[in-house]
Amino acid sequence: MLPNNRQAEEVCARVLAMQGERAYHIAACWRAESFRLTDGQPMTIRRALALNAVLERCDLPLIPGELLIGSGLGRLAPDGDAVELGNAREYLNTIGSRNFTTTSDHAAPDYPTVLRVGLGGLKAHVEEALAEPRSRQQENFLHSVSVGLDGVSRHIRRWAAAAETEATSSPEWTEILTAQAAQLRRLSEEPAVNFWDAVQLTYLLHAIFQMDERYAMALGRLDQYLYPYYQADLSAGRLTEAEAQAILDHLFAKLAHRGDIQNIAVGGVDAEGNDAVNDVTYLCLEACKRVGQPGGNVTARVSGTAPIEYLKKCVEVIRTGIGFPAIFNDEVEIPALLACGHPLEDARNYCFVGCIEVYVPGRHAPWSDSRFNLPRCVNLALWDGFDTVLERQAGLHTGEAESWDAFYSAFLAQMRAGLKEHIAGLNAIKQAADDRADDLTSPLLSAFFDDCISRGQDIAAGGARYPANHGVACMGIGTTADALMALKRFVYEEHRFTLEEMRRMLAGNFVGYEVERRLLLTGAPKYGNDDAEVDAIAAEVAEVFGKACLAYHTPRGGQYWSLMAANVSNIYAGKEVGATPDGRLAFEPLSDAASPSFGRDRHGPTAVARSVAKLDYRWHPGGNVINMKFHPSALAGDAGLSALAALIRTCFDLGGIQLQFNTTNRELLKEAMDNPEAYGDLVVRVSGFSAYFTRLDREVQEDILARTEHSFV
């Protein structure tokens, strides 16, 4: 039934070659038309029907021989329809919708349940819920969920018909296309019965969420929920390992074809706390390696008893240069989730959405996050709350600090006040959306989350078992720790400079103070070098910030979770901050996420691992990023695999929570910057995601180039 390996690889390459050929701009016209035709009906039903209008009319691009069918796409608007398209978008703006801040996407649906019960099973659940006494609002919502599920079933049957049609004109692929048509008709209502079914239905639903304009949707713990199907098929002789690999290769190719940041979690522990790495874990990592392109953002969970072979397989994929997988420590994250009140079952089942954001699949309302600029608080404390970039009073009046303790207290006061203002602004935005909760529903998405159907409530309006958490990314912990350390050492301990002299140097961006700047850059300890004093400052600042976040809640009762991440925003955040006491020039990028300032970590990768492990990540449950860069030669051969695997294990045993790596040398990156047309396929790890290097903004390229290049020598 399945094609041979060579055929499967050839078709996989054709899937990748389709990248970027189409878009679905015209879908706005279909949505607008649907909303106009349904005026007067309950808004939640209108929203379900608007998505159905897209699913009923979108193109169904099909490549004969591809092992997974899906990725419906709309049509580009013809030139003459530009006005119509503009009018449609203007009309849709009056309808409104939720967005990232008000919880729209960045979610991991409950794929295991739909694979087990099928779409028909979900519809039966809706009917059972409707049979109970309900308010009118709940009845309307449940009816809209049913409408959405019916639309998905019809869409899948459209694909079945397309496969049947293609079978008559592609003799070479008639057998597989006929089998896929039958498979799709069955999956339009029934549960998955084998491994191929499970991957096919998961991907179809994922593609539909993308057509619902939901970004960065995750596939959850793919290896865990696919493994029972794989094991059963293998035992019954229905599937070989090579065939399963081909199916997963096609999945990763399809994900790469669509782009987007689609996180897949592998590894970690099971519900009983045992290490759960399995055969499908390795197949997923191999598929990631074979496809070798951005799209499927893989994150490998590592338990305290993870086999060394698993860590080596992760490193084997990492050293290809793709930047996948990121590595995450179960032994730190699970206790952090327990401390936030999650039951053990859910804490052990966490996955990731978007880049590195921690999430309980099928139970959390969609994630949202924002950025908070820590180094700016250092400068506000220096200038009594005056922002020298905005040229206005932006913080508290904290006065002139006569001692280190007084300055540190002023910094913390500026940080706490800024965080309070930041969250107040976010809660105002969230409350405005919550005030329209009955209008701003997500009927289809809600069908795949506990306990929306049984509660009769939308995922973002109390239906999900857990309300949406909001992550506050504290940017620049490295810059902050280095700046505070320089002030402590040179102003308050050694009295090399007064505060007024420090302000004068910073205000002039060190022009005429090159010697003094060199002292600030090299004379004080820097975070990332296993120095106890500066690392202690980083750890304390991180703890205070994390605890402060956890004291706040969203209007729906979700938690504000700190995370140390940036996703290139460290570049733009740097433009908000003038020169800082660590010797950083005005408007230069801040340190990235929880990483040391690039170029300041001079004592090797083990020192970096020891420094970052000193932070207490219990207070940062939302996800964290530590970027490291290695020269490819450092990871060559089995010795290179073993060395990086050992570094990961050492860092995690010490308390580190996350590591991710670039393994492309500086010379190649510089060559790609100078000759982008020759390096169109060069992939790098940016921050919480990977991307094609030559397609990144120049500032982002330079930030990656600036990362310290480590070796194990």
N, C-alpha and C positions, 0 to 999 in steps of 0.2 A: 504493500500500500504506500509506504513512505518512499521517496526517491532515494537513490544511492547517495553516498557521501559527496561524490563529485558534483552530482546534479544539485544537491542541497546547497553546497557552497557557491555554485554559480548563481543560483537564484538569490541567495543571500546577498551577493555582491550587487545584483540588479536592484534589490530593495534599497540598499545604501545609495546607489546611484540616483535614485529618485529624489534625493534630499532637496527640499526647497523648491520643487517644481510647481506646486500649487499653493493656494491660500484659500481661505473661506470668507473673504470680505463680503460677498454677496449675501451671506447668511443673515446679516443685519436686515436686509430687505425682507427676507422670509419671516424673521421674527416680528418685524414691525407690521407686516401684513396680517400675521396671526393675531397680534394684539388688537389691531383695529377691528378685525372681524369678531372678536370675542368681547368687545366692550359691553359692560353690564354684568358679565359673569364675575364670580369671586376671583380676586387677583391671583390667588395661589393656583387655581385651575388654569387661568390664562397663561401663567408661567410654564406650566407643564405642557400645554398645547403649543406654546411658542418654540420650545425645544423640539417637540415632535415635528413641527413644521420643517425644521432643519434636517432631522433624521429622515424625513420622508422624501426630501428633495436633493440631498447632498449627492455629489459624485461618489462612486464606489470604485476607486482605482484598484484593479486586481492584477497581480502578476502571476501568470500560470506557473505552478510549481512552488509558490511560497507556502510555507507550512502553517502560517497564521494569517488569517484574513481579517481585515479591519481597516481602520484609519479612513473613515468617511471624510471627504473634503468637499467644501462648497466650490463655487466657480468664481473666478475673478470677474468683477463687474465690467461689462463692455464699456467702451469709451462713452457711449451715449447715455449710460446709466449713472454717470458720476453724480448728477444732481439728485437722482432718485436715491442713491446710496447715502448722500449727505442728509437728505430729508429723513430717511429711515433712522439714521443715527441720532439726529436731533429729536425725533419723536421718542426713540428709546430712552433718551436722557430724561424725558418727562416721566417715563414709567419708573425709572430708577432701578437700582440693584445694589446688592452688597458688594463691597470691595475687599481688598486684602486686610485693611485695618478693621473692617467690620465683619470679618470672618466669612469669606467666600470660598477659598480654596486652600491649598496646602493641607491636605487631609489624606488619610489612608483608610479607604472603605473596608468593610468587613467582608473581604473576599472569601475567607474560609466558609462562612455561612452560606453565601449564595452558591458556592460550588457544591455544598452539601445538599441544599434544599431546592436549588434552581430558582429561576425567575417565577415559575409557577408557585413555588413554595412561599416566596415573598408576597405574591398576590393573595394567596390564601390567608396569610397572616393579616393582611390589610382587611380582608373580608371579616375575619374573626374580630378584629378591632372595631369595625363598623357595626357589628352585631351588638356591641355593648352600648349602654346609654352614653351619649356624647353631646357636647355643646355644638351649636351650629358651626362655630369656627373650627372645632376639631373635625367634624364631619366633612367640611369643605377641604380641609387639609388632607385628610385620608383619601378622599376622592381624587385629589390632585396627585397623590402618590400613586394611586392605581392607574390614573391616566398616564403618568410618566413611565411606569413599568410596562404598560401595554405598548407605548411608543417604542421602547427598547426592543420588545419582542418582535414587533413589526419590522423594525430596522434590521434585526438579525435575519429575518425571513427575506428581506430584500437582498441581503448578501447571499443567502442560499440560492435565490433565483438568479443572481448574477453569476454565481459559480456554475449553475446548470447551463446557462447560456454560453459561458466561456468553454465549457466542456465540449460543446458541439463544434467549436472552431479551433480547438487546440488538441489535436489527436494525441500528441505526445503525453499530454497531461490529463486525458479524459478520465482515467481511473481515479486519480487523486482528487480531481475537481468534483467528480460525482460523489465520492466519499465525503468530501468537505461539505457539499450541499446538504447531504443527509445529516451530517454532524450538526450543521448550523440550524437546520429545522428542528432537530431535537433539542439543542441548547437554547432555542428561543423560549422554551418553557421548562425543560427538564434539567435535573442536576448533571454535573459532570460524572462520567463513569470511568474515565481513564486519564492518564497523564496528559495526553494531547488535548482532550476535552478541557481539562483544568486550565492549561496554559491559554488555550484559545478563548475561553469565556472570560478569563481574567483580562486578557488583552483587549477584547472587544469592549468590555465595560470601561476600561481605562481610556480607550480612544473616544468613547461617547462622552465621558467627563471632559475631555479636552474640547470636544465640539460644543459642550455646554459652557465654554469659555472659562474653564477652571484650570489655573496654572499650577505647576509644581505639585501635581497629585502623585501620591506615592503608592507603590505596590505592596508595602508592608514586608512581612517576614516571608518572602517568597519561597525560600528553601524549606521552611517549616510546613507550610500548608500544601506544598506540592509533593513532599516526600511520601506520604501515604499512597498517593496515586502511582508514583514511580515504583515504590516497593512492590505494590500489588501487581502492577503490569510486568515487572521484571520476573517476579516469582511465577506468574502464569505463562510466561513466554510470549506475551503480547508485544513486548518492547525490548529493544537492546539498549545498552548504554550509549552506543553511537547514535542511535535514533533519538534518544532523549537529548543528547548534546546538540543534534541538529535543530531540534525544536527550540531549545533555549537560544541557540545562535540566532535563529530567525527572530525570536522575541527581542533580543538586544539590538538586532539590526533595525527592527521596526521602531524601537524606542529612539535609536539614534536618528532614524529618518525623520521623526517628528520633532526632534530637538527637545526643548523644555528640560526642566530639572526634575527627573522622575526617580525618586530615591527608592532603592531596594536594599533591605536589611538582610544580612545573612549571618549565620552563626549565633552565638549567645547561648543562654540556658533555656531549658524547657520549663514547664509549669512546676515540676518538682525540684528545680534548681540544678539538674544535671546538665553537663555540657551537651549541646544539641547539634553540633556540627555533624552533617550527614553527607551522603553521596551527592545529593542535589546541591549542597553548598559548594562543593568542588566543581560541579558542572556549571553553576552560575558564574563562578570566578573564571573558569576557562572560557565561557562564552564572552564575558567582558574582555578578556585578553584577545580572543580571536577577532572580535568586531573592532576593538581598538579605537572607538570614537566616543565623543561626548554624547550624552543622552540618558543612559541608564546610570544614575549616580549611585554607585554601590558603596554601602557602609558595612564594614565587617565588625560585628560584635565579638568581643573576646572575653571569655570567662577565665576564672583563675585556673581552671583545669583544661583549657583549650589545648589540643595536641599541637606539638611543634610543627607537624606536617601542615597543619592549617595555617599557622603563621608564615611558614615558608611559601605556601601557595599564594598567600596574600602578597608577599614580597615579590614573588615571581611575576605577578600581574603589575604591581607598582613599578617595577624596574623597566617595564616596557615604555614608560614615560607618560602613560595615559592619566596618571594621578589617582586612579582607582585601585583598590578601595581605600577610603578613609578608615581608620581603625579606632574603635571605641571600647571603653573598659566597662564591662558589666559590674565589676566589683566596686565601682564608685557610683555609677548611675543608678543601679537598683536601690541602694540605700538612700540616695537622694530622693528618688520617687516615693519611697516609703515615708521619708520625713515630711513629704508634701501631702501625706494622707492617702496615697493610693494603696489599695490592697495588694498583697504579695503577688497574686495571680497576674494583675495588670502591670505591676512594676517589672515582673520578669518577662512580660510580653511586649515591652516597648519597641518601637521602631523609629524611623526618622521620616520627616516630610521636608520638602524643599531641599535645602543643602545639608544641614546637620541638626535640624530642630527635633527635639525629642517629643514623642507622641505615642499615645496608646491607640492602636488601630481599632477602628470601628466603634470607639467609645468617646473620644474627644470631639467636641465641635471644632471646626477648622481653626488652625493656628494663625496668629498674626504677630508681627514684631516691629520694632523701631530701633533707632540708634541713639545712644547717649554719649556725649563727648567728654571723657574724663579729663584729658589734659587742659581743656578750656577752664575747668574748675581750678587748676593750679594757678593759671594766670589771673583769674578773677580774684583769687585770694591775694595775689601779689599787688593788685591794683584796687583793693577795697571794693570789689564788685564791679569795677568799670571794665567794659569790654573794649580793648584797644583796636579790635578789628571793626566792630560795629560803631565804635566811637560814641557809646552811650552807657549809662548805668544799666547793667543787665543782671547783676547779682545782689547779694546782701551787702550791706556795709559791715565789713568784719574788722576794719581798722588796721593799724600797723602792728604786726606781730613782733614782740621783743624777744621771743624765745622760739626754739623749734617746736615745742609742744603747742605754743599759741598759734604758730603758723599752720601746723598740721590740723589743729582744731578749726581754724578758719577755712582750710581746704575742705574738710568734711562738712562744714556748715554750707559752703557753696554747693557742694555735691548734693547734699540732702535737699536743699532748697530747689536746685535745678531739677532733681528727680521728681519732687512734688509737683512742680509746674508742668513738667513733661507729662506726667500721668494724668493730671487734671485735664490737659488738652486732649489726650487720647480718650479719656472717659466721656468727655463732651461729645466727641465724634461717635463713639460707640452708643451712647445713650440716644442720640438723634436717630440712629438706625434702629435701635431697639424700640423706639416709640412707633416705628412703622413695621413692627415685626410681622403683622398679619399680611402686609403687602410684599415684604421682602423675603419671601420663602424660597427654599430650594427643595422642591418636592422629590425629584429623583435622587439627589444626593442623600436626602434624609432616609430613603428606603434602605440604605446600606449601613445604618448606624443604630446601635442600641442607645436609647430605647424609644426612638422616634415614633414607630408605628404603635407600640403598646400605649404610649403616652398621648398619641394623637397630636404631637407637637413638632414643629420644624426644628431641624438640627441646631439652628442658632438661637432658638427662642425657648429653650428648656427641654427640647426633645432628646438631645444627646445625654448620655449618662453623666458625662462631665462637661461643664461649660468650657468655652474656649479660654485657653490661657493666652496671655500676651507676653512675648519675650522682649525684654529690654537689653539690647546688646551694648554692654559697656565697652566702648572702644578705647584702645590706646593704653592698656594696663602697663605695657613696657615703657612707653614714653612717660607715663605718669610716675611710675616708680623711679625711673632714671632722673626725672626732673626733681622729684622730692628729695632723692638721695643727694643730688648736687647741692640743693639749697641747704640741707642738713649739714653736709660736710663743709662747704666753702663759706656759707654765711654764718651759721650758728655754732659750728665747732672750731673751725680754723680761722674764722673771721677774715678770709681773703677779700671778701666784698661785703659791703653793706647792702641792705635791701634797695636803697636808692641807686647804688651803683649797678646792681643787678637789673633793676628796671631800666636804667639808661642803656645798658648793653642790649637788652631785649628790644626796647623801643626802636633802636637803630639797626636792628637785625645784625648785630655784631660787626657792623662796618667800623673799621678802626680798632676793633677789639679781637683781632685774629688770634693773638697769643692767649688771651683770656678764654676765648671759645675753645681752643685746643685743650686747655686745662679742664674745662667742663666736660669735654668729650672723652678725655683719657684719664683724668686724675681721680674721678670718683667711680666706685663700682657700678656695674651695669647689670641689670636683670638678664638672666640667661647664661651666666658664667658660674653658677653654683656658689655665689657669694651670699653668706648668711644674712648680712645686714640689708642689702638692697632687696633680696628675695623676701625678707620679712616684711618690708614695706609693701611690696606687691601683694603679698598674701593678706595683709591686714586690710588694705584698701579694697581688695576683691571681696573679702568677707563682709566688711561694713556695707558695701554696695549691694551685695547679694541679699543680706538680711533686710536691708531697707526696701528692696523691691518686694520681697515676700510679705511685707506688711500691708501692701496695697491689693485691692481687688477691683475687678471690672464690674460694671453695673449688673451683669448677670451672675456675679459671684465667682468668676474665674480668677485664677491667681496671676499676679505679675511675676514672671520668672526671669531672673537674670541669666544671661548667657554672654560668653566672651567670643564675639564673632564680629565680622565686618563686611565680608563679601564686597571687597574693593571700596567700601565706603570710607575706609581709613584714608584714602586719597582725598576724597571730597571733604571729609571732616578736618583734614589738615589745613584746608583753605580757610577754615573758621578760626584758626589759632595762629597767633603771631609766634615769634621765636620763643623757645622754652628753655628753662635753666639747664637742661641736659646738653645744650649745644645745638639742638635742632634749629634749623633756620625757619623763618616765618613761612607759613603756607606749604611746607613740605609735608608729605604723608605722615600720619601717625603710625606707631607700631601696629601691626596687623593682629587683630583678635587677641588671643592669649599668648601670642608669640613674642619673643624679645624683639627689640628694635633691630631691623636688619642691619648687619654689619657690626653690631655691638657685641654679639655672642661670639667671642673669640677663643674659647677654650674647648671647642669640640662638641660633638653631638651628645656625649654623655653628660657634660655639664649642663647643656640645654635641658635634657631630660630631667636631670635632678632639680633644676630651677623650677620648671613648669609644674613638677610634681608636688612642690611645696604649697601650692594654692589649694585651698579646701573647696573642692567642687560640689560639696553638698549644698552650698549656697548658690550654685549656678546650674540648676537642673535642666535648663532649657536647651543646652547644647554648647559646645565649645570647640574652638579650632586652634591647633598649633601647627603652623606650616614649617616644614623643614625641607631643605634642598640638599641633594647629594650629587656628586659627580658620578656619572654612570660607572666609571671604573671602580668606585668604592663598593658597588653591588655586584660585581662580576663573579661568576662561578658560584659554586656551592658555599664558598667562604663568605661571599657577599650576602647571599641569602641568609646564612646563619647569623652573620653580624647584625643585620638590620632586625631580624626576628628577635635576637637577644636584646637589642636596644629597646624594642617595643615592650618586651616582657619586663625588662628592668624598670622602665618608666612607669608601667602600670602597677608593678609590685610596690613601687614607692608612693603610688597615689595619683599618678597622672590619669587623665580621662580620655584624651583624644590625641591622635597624631595623624598627619597626612603629609605626603611627600611629592616633591618634584625631582625628577631624575634626568633632566635634560641639561647639558652643560652650557655654561655662559657663552662660549664661542658660537655654538649652534643658535642660541637665542639671538645673539647680536647679528649673526648672518641672516636670520629670518627677518629681523627688523629692517635690515638693509635691502633684502631681496624677497619681499613677501610673496611674490608670484611663484617662487620656487619652493615655498614651504607651506602651501595651502592646507596640508594634512597634519601639520605639527600640532599635537595636543599637549596642553599643560594643565596642572592643577592651579586654579586661580586663587580661590579661597575655599568656600564650601562647595565648589563645583569645578568641573573641568571645562575647557573650551579650546577652540582653535586659536592658537597664539596670534596668528597674523590678523585675525578679525577683532582683536581686542584694541581698545583705545591705547594710544601711545603711552599715556600716563600709567595705565595698568601694566603694560609691557615692561616699563622701566621699574615699576614696583616689584615685579617678579624677578627681574634681572638683579635687583639690589639685594635679594635674599642671600644670606650667607651660604656658601657652598661648602658642605662638610665632606669629610672623609673619615675613615676609621684608622688612619695612620697616626 
